[in-house]
């Protein structure tokens, strides 16, 4: 995003129009990719909460994240402001998604490693 802002300031004339269009396309593609992300986080959170195979504290923030992702998707409808595509809210929600996904990955890897250690210790390899 910073590089887009710098390029927009440096461009003049017809180049500024092209830079503006490319910047808008980047922002809108980020929001459009939110639809599969909403499904991923929502379904994973429901599975976590229903099966209890993973900690409950991972599923509840996932449901909250789904609500935030839905709000961030409103950027399709807003031309400017903090909720617009590429706005501060959209970027913060995307950062929250990355944090949730990293946490999920760490929990999954530690569970698999713990299971492998338990199998090795009991001699069931």
N, C-alpha and C positions, 0 to 999 in steps of 0.2 A: 504494500500500500504506500509506503514512503517513496519507493521508486516511481510509482505512478504519479504521486503529487509533484515530485521533482521534475518529471518529464512533462507534466502538464504546464508547469511554470516556464519551462525552457522552450516549449513549442510556441510558434507564432503562426498566424494565418491558417491555412488549410491543415497544417500539421496539428494545430491545437484541436481541430475538430476530430481528426483521426485518433489522437491521444485520448480525447474525451470519450469517444465511442468505445475504444478498447478498455478504458477504465470502467465504463458502465457495464460492458460485457463481462469483465472479470468479477465485478461485484455481484451481478445477477447470476452468474454461474455458481458462485459460492452459495447463494441462497437456494438456487435450484437443486444443488446437491444436498440441501438440507432435508428434502423429502425422504430419500432413502435412509438418511441418518436418523430421522424421527422414527421411522419404522424399526431400524436396528436397535436403537436405545430403548424404545417403548417395549418391543417384544422381549428383548433380553431382560429388562427390568421385571416384566411380568413373570417370566420364567424363573428368575432369581427369587422373587417373592413367593411364588406358588410351590416351588420344589424345595426350597431351602438348601440347595446344593452349594450355594455360595452365600456369603454373609448378607444378612438383611440390610445392613448399612450400605450395601452397594446397589440394591434395588430401589430404595426410596429416593436417593438423589437422582437416580436415573429417571424416575417419573417426573421429578421437578424439572429436570433438564428437558424432558419432552415438552413441557409447558413453555419453557423459555425458548426452545427451538421453534415452536409454533408461533410465538410472538415475533421472533426474529424473521420468520418467513413473511411477515406482513410487509417487509421491505419491498416486495414486488409492487405494492400499492402506493408506497410513499416516495415522492420524488426527492425529498431532502429531509434532513433532521437526523437525530440519533438512531431512530428505528429504520431509516432508509437502508437500502442495500449498500454494504460497505461502511455503514455507520459504526459508531463506537459500541452500541448495544450488540450488533451482529458479531463484531469481532470478539467481544467478551464472552458471548454465548458459545462461539466456536472454540475459544480457549477453554471454556468449561467442558465442552465435549471432549477435547483432546486430553484434559486431565482425567475425566471419567474413564475414557478408553485406556489410558495408561494405567490407571488404578486397577481396572478389570484385568488387564494383561498381567500385571504383577501378581494379583490374587490367583489367577489361573496357573501361572508358572509355578508359584510356590506350592499350590495344591498338588500339581503333577509331581513335582520333586519330592514332596513329603510322601506321596503314595509310593513312588519308586523306592525311596529309602525304607519304607515300612515293608515292602515286598522283599527287598534285598535282605533286610534284617531277619525276616521270618523264613527266608530260604525259598520263597516262591518266585523264582525268577523266570 
